[in-house]
Amino acid sequence: MVAALQISDKVVSIMLQFLPHPPKTKRQQKFQVRKTIKHSGFVEGIGLHSGENMRLIFHPAEEGTGIVFWKRNSVSERSLIPADVRHVIDTSLATTIGADGEYIQTIEHLMYALFVLGITDLLLEVQGGHEIPILDGSARDFIATLNELEIHEHREEVEPILITKPVMVNDGNRYLVALPADSFKVSYTIDYPHPLLKDLSIQLDYDRDFFIQEIGSARTFGFLRDVELLRQRGLAQGGSIDNALVYTPEGTLNTPRFELESLYHKILDLIGDLALLGRPIRGHILGSRGGHALDVAFGKKILKVCTGMVDVDYYPITIAL
Ligand SMILES: [Zn+2]
């Protein structure tokens, strides 16, 4: 009988899987550590909308600094704009952040790179204009450059935003929803009047490598019929097949990198905008035909509902560097 009571370690571990896990206290939970880079470095290229030649310089930052854009006006003056959803001042075609009369346009692909690399503290010096270079239209070159500059881990941890109850924003039949979940997941649907972009959808559990290599390499896309209109309005001045996947009425002008490249890019844009919350997210994000305006409204609503922040429309700059 004694022998029958001896339970092997393997059986114990199997049994343990079926026991309810006690909730972890804050201390036991493993959060991401804050991160910056070890060295300064830069990327250069044209801005998608302005066509300006831009240089973006990455500088390491102390823990707790956050992501801060830095525009040098003269030798003594400088404008600092925290990468915070409450500082978004425009969302037409790209996400623009601003403070004190200064602004930086098209920040979303760069913000995506910082989110997937877990970089929380960084100074971003912008030279040559007011737009982040579009590079190849994805987050790939930002990710590669930041990896070359080497990630430095700080000691402090960054607590994720827990989605504690459903949060939703919509604009007609376009919507974004966040639901409680144990980890970060994204489900997304797009539906454009184009034979290659009809009713495409995907559900993804967060897998860092996939989000870095595949979603991170998905380029901006546009329709040939829109290009001339945008140019007449002074927009998309730097847009070309070097930085965008361009759709003709029946197909594409250039070759897609992935079958679902444009769906992937919508996910990249959404996560890039949600990176302006400054913390990882634990929850399931579901989107259908979102865009920058909806993304930003969604980010603000998450702040209100899940962190209890009251005034999400404006806050004064308190950062000192
Ligand atoms: Zn984009």
Residues whose N, C-alpha, C, O or C-beta is under 5 A from the ligand:
A	BS01	ZN	T220 H265 D269
